[in-house]
Amino acid sequence: MAWETAGTPRALARGFAWQLAKFLGWVALWWGALFVTVLLPVGAVVPMVVVLCVVAFNILQSGGRLFLFRRMRRILRVYPWHRRAEAVRYDARGRKASFVLPDPDQPGKTASPKASGLVFRPWDRIARRGFTGELWYAGDPRFACVIAEPGLKSPTYVAQPTAYDRRTSPRRKGLSPEARRRARAIGARVAD
């Protein structure tokens, strides 16, 4: 499994520590901005409220990414690492990265899991730099994956919107018994 590969636990711990530091930095910045807002004259409060809202948005986004590390760890304990060349694609404007990965049960088909987040997604920056190397991924692209640059740099969680969402129907077709077992092991929703 990917978790047993040398460097995987350390790379995930490093990513978690960086995300935790960003979260705590945003929280400290919010409290600092709130303190400054209280000290400012009334006319300057309105612009500071905008600053507080932007910082609060970043706190929520960073905190949400912290919770994804548990899912990433589960995926890495169940699935092995795979390598795929030319798996990162760009939209027409070259601003948004998408991932095209093979279906494990039907090699001719592909799946495109989505990265979470609205703005400041790390793979959008990586794509902008012109990433053309092979992509490392662990997981089933029909459900959820952990993707990384070669050398386990910038591990990121990507998933299909239907993998965990209770408002959608679980996946039913095109799954082998092994794929069903692994999907259940990572907590994804699969029909019986």
Legacy VTK file of the C-alpha trace (Angstrom):
# vtk DataFile Version 3.0
C-alpha trace
ASCII
DATASET POLYDATA
POINTS 192 float
0.000 0.000 0.000
1.028 3.607 -0.517
1.319 4.210 3.227
4.133 1.644 3.400
6.134 3.403 0.671
9.152 5.192 2.083
8.453 8.865 2.614
4.654 8.738 2.345
3.844 9.200 6.070
6.471 11.936 6.320
5.091 13.753 3.233
1.560 13.625 4.613
2.727 14.814 8.046
4.661 17.658 6.409
1.566 18.676 4.417
-0.592 18.525 7.551
1.895 20.627 9.533
2.013 23.241 6.762
-1.793 23.378 6.548
-2.090 23.627 10.345
0.442 26.491 10.368
-1.557 28.300 7.681
-4.778 27.784 9.646
-3.251 29.114 12.865
-1.700 32.033 10.977
-5.085 33.015 9.530
-6.695 32.757 12.968
-3.979 34.976 14.490
-4.373 37.459 11.638
-8.159 37.557 12.190
-7.750 38.306 15.902
-5.150 40.957 15.101
-7.416 42.552 12.504
-10.308 42.484 14.970
-8.158 44.227 17.585
-7.144 46.906 15.071
-10.785 47.312 13.996
-11.850 48.037 17.569
-9.151 50.703 17.923
-9.883 52.484 14.628
-12.244 55.432 14.233
-15.767 54.664 13.060
-15.084 55.659 9.432
-12.349 53.051 9.039
-14.401 50.169 10.398
-16.208 49.419 7.126
-13.014 48.596 5.149
-11.776 46.500 8.067
-14.994 44.469 8.027
-14.149 43.503 4.438
-10.674 42.457 5.591
-12.197 40.424 8.437
-14.557 38.668 5.994
-11.722 37.767 3.602
-9.607 36.415 6.459
-12.602 34.475 7.829
-13.115 32.890 4.391
-9.473 31.800 4.359
-9.847 30.361 7.883
-12.810 28.264 6.743
-11.054 27.083 3.600
-7.859 26.205 5.468
-9.792 24.432 8.216
-11.690 22.406 5.637
-8.427 21.267 4.085
-7.221 20.124 7.510
-10.131 17.697 7.775
-9.251 16.143 4.390
-5.999 14.744 5.768
-7.906 12.004 7.589
-9.461 10.862 4.315
-6.085 11.083 2.606
-4.560 8.828 5.251
-7.344 6.256 4.806
-6.823 6.243 1.037
-3.064 5.818 1.385
-3.562 2.832 3.722
-5.829 1.035 1.225
-4.470 1.812 -2.255
-0.967 1.593 -3.786
0.778 4.429 -5.629
0.379 4.560 -9.413
2.154 6.765 -11.924
0.517 8.310 -14.944
2.055 10.572 -17.562
0.013 13.442 -19.020
-2.715 13.074 -16.394
-2.956 16.802 -15.658
-5.019 18.799 -18.139
-5.859 22.491 -18.251
-9.047 24.337 -19.143
-9.165 26.490 -22.276
-7.735 29.507 -20.431
-5.020 27.472 -18.696
-6.161 28.501 -15.220
-7.811 25.411 -13.787
-6.222 21.986 -13.505
-8.189 18.780 -14.050
-7.041 15.198 -13.713
-7.687 12.373 -16.171
-6.987 8.995 -14.577
-7.728 5.455 -15.821
-10.643 3.395 -14.524
-9.066 0.450 -12.633
-11.717 -2.058 -13.788
-11.989 -0.821 -17.391
-8.577 0.435 -18.621
-10.058 2.039 -21.768
-12.202 4.425 -19.720
-11.086 7.392 -17.644
-12.407 9.318 -14.665
-11.754 12.909 -13.619
-11.871 13.462 -9.851
-12.281 17.050 -8.699
-10.020 19.003 -6.349
-11.784 20.688 -3.445
-11.787 24.431 -2.925
-13.015 27.472 -4.796
-9.863 29.563 -5.017
-6.190 29.130 -4.118
-6.113 25.470 -5.164
-2.494 24.232 -5.158
-2.716 22.263 -8.405
-3.902 25.328 -10.309
-0.565 26.978 -9.457
1.338 23.815 -10.343
-0.488 23.634 -13.674
0.275 27.290 -14.385
3.993 26.587 -13.910
3.728 24.106 -16.772
3.645 20.727 -15.023
4.215 18.053 -17.697
5.734 15.229 -15.643
4.061 12.084 -14.483
1.446 12.327 -11.785
1.521 10.027 -8.769
-1.857 8.964 -7.450
-3.242 6.487 -4.941
-6.899 5.614 -4.903
-9.748 4.881 -7.255
-10.548 7.869 -9.504
-14.207 6.813 -9.527
-14.307 7.664 -5.807
-11.346 9.504 -4.264
-7.582 9.793 -4.754
-4.502 11.360 -3.295
-2.417 12.964 -6.029
1.149 14.190 -5.770
4.042 15.431 -7.827
6.928 12.970 -8.250
8.814 12.619 -4.991
5.588 12.954 -2.975
5.503 16.736 -3.247
2.236 18.572 -2.555
-0.081 15.626 -1.763
-3.643 16.691 -2.523
-7.062 15.112 -2.029
-9.330 14.819 -5.079
-12.707 13.077 -5.249
-15.801 12.550 -7.306
-18.665 14.690 -5.993
-20.808 11.565 -5.482
-18.240 9.637 -3.426
-19.268 10.981 -0.011
-22.304 13.187 -0.648
-25.455 11.728 0.920
-27.669 13.840 -1.368
-26.648 11.773 -4.412
-27.179 8.100 -5.163
-24.155 5.847 -4.589
-22.272 4.308 -7.491
-23.807 1.021 -8.672
-22.412 -0.024 -12.069
-19.014 -1.069 -13.326
-17.435 -2.061 -10.002
-15.595 -5.272 -9.252
-15.964 -6.839 -5.789
-12.403 -5.709 -4.952
-13.196 -2.131 -5.986
-16.321 -2.196 -3.791
-14.351 -3.517 -0.824
-11.651 -0.854 -1.159
-14.192 1.946 -1.661
-15.981 0.929 1.528
-12.634 0.793 3.336
-12.030 4.488 2.567
-15.600 5.409 3.556
-16.951 6.073 0.048
-20.596 5.357 -0.704
-21.189 2.229 -2.796
-24.485 0.519 -3.585
-24.837 -3.165 -2.730
LINES 1 193
192 0 1 2 3 4 5 6 7 8 9 10 11 12 13 14 15 16 17 18 19 20 21 22 23 24 25 26 27 28 29 30 31 32 33 34 35 36 37 38 39 40 41 42 43 44 45 46 47 48 49 50 51 52 53 54 55 56 57 58 59 60 61 62 63 64 65 66 67 68 69 70 71 72 73 74 75 76 77 78 79 80 81 82 83 84 85 86 87 88 89 90 91 92 93 94 95 96 97 98 99 100 101 102 103 104 105 106 107 108 109 110 111 112 113 114 115 116 117 118 119 120 121 122 123 124 125 126 127 128 129 130 131 132 133 134 135 136 137 138 139 140 141 142 143 144 145 146 147 148 149 150 151 152 153 154 155 156 157 158 159 160 161 162 163 164 165 166 167 168 169 170 171 172 173 174 175 176 177 178 179 180 181 182 183 184 185 186 187 188 189 190 191
